[in-house]
Amino acid sequence: MSFGARLREWFDVFFILILCFSVLLTTLLLQGAVLVGEGGGAMDYTIDPFTLLGTTAMLATYFIVLFTVSKKEMKQRSK
């Protein structure tokens, strides 16, 4: 892999990482200001078991598909 290709790959990774971080931080700050302004106290985090199980199942499915497809592509490229 050439230096230019690696540089583009690292730029892509860090761009997405910074983008995700900024969106999450902005959302947290905006929602925190609203909650603190109304209730005058701490933020309340509740976990719904149904949502937690659904999210966990979807993430597991995503990773299974991701690893399966990646393994097939790696086998094809190594031939």
Secondary structure, 3 states (H helix, E strand, C coil): CCHHHHHHHHHHHHHHHHHHHHHHHHHHHHHHHHHHHHHCCCCCCCCCHHHHHHHHHHHHHHHHHHHHHHHHHHHHHHC
